[in-house]
């Protein structure tokens, strides 16, 4: 069974697929005219908007939920693995993946907002919604929804609980099954509370845990400040094959940098569109920009913090798959959270295991919450047009998620990671096809946003004006005048004639 799982992972993560991520990100970077650079100020400004409603969450809550999903074991154990298998140069390719992925993320999040729906009083959106509404491919949309439930609710859930259980056993000697049971109880309290509770937890936990992690990183870098230039040199020289020791593994550096960078920020998988679609905004591009910023924060900030702690202290090994060891600085230590624990211990003696165990608990727990939310949103898509009471499916999903959170704490780390790679990679295959086919409406939305901003307006989305069909949520919002509140009183309460021209609403 293990051989089959490894074979399947190799099929999903072949070299063509890895380079495809870079190509797609470059394509969207060019077609959006470097949206991830030109609108960086807007990203910062929009992130702190706290407008929410009973149906939707604020932009800040949405990015907190998204970061709660992105920032997890991939930012710690994933970075260590990338360095171990691809050398220090893998860090550079993680940065490249994030830069290009920010444009990809803008496209998919914007599409999620354009084609979102209001179901049972809550905003729902994601690839299944824009595949069905934008492309009219119902079976394709259904397949993505099912795959999301399997990948996020079950396969990826394994990795997070497995990492937490392992770190708790290392730091405190707690049995993995005990850690698993505690996480199940805490997770149950959240998942039975709905999206608003999930957003509230993420809004507070994510910033606190990220700031704490960065504070420790800054202290470690300060102690080793004189070595920082050498670390940059090592990363860049290794990435381009110039460095003597790691110059021959450029291919591995690219492969593992892209793969682990993708696992961390998930740009292109469609998995981060669910939280962004739940945000209360007046224009889809606004949340697209906010979520693009989340890619930067995840990879350029959190992943870089991990990488620099490992590299600046020299506490890493490098041995590409099928090759001899190129660096053995910590013999017998398997790549993962242990690298960071040892790095922290080098400055705070005896504190590393405890700190990383606690950091991983919060990082992974918020990721598990987000994984459940994505699964729940996909189930809502499947059930939205079904007759009769199908609430039992929701309870079945909840209990299934809790079971996999428990079993993940006791399976082997290699099995958990391999299954997670298969799940997330499979989602990306379907989503990349969808966003490439739907690039035109996404680019129309961006152009409209830019034109309104240039005119000094707070952008408001009108899908009919742009010729975008099946954006039914936004058509209704514009028709009832909700989007104009607080912008231009004389424009409130608008409706349309059959010709598409704006007309006063007839009471």
PyMOL commands that set and color helices and strands:
alter all, ss='L'
color gray80, all
select helices_A, chain A and resi 2-12+15-31+35-38+40-47+59-70+73-75+77-86+89-114+127-135+138-172+176-191+195-223+225-239+247-265+273-277+284-313+337-345+352-383+391-408+413-437+439-454+463-466+472-480+482-484+489-491
alter helices_A, ss='H'
color red, helices_A
select strands_A, chain A and resi 117-119+122-124+317-318+327-328+494-496+502-504
alter strands_A, ss='S'
color yellow, strands_A
deselect
rebuild
show_as cartoon
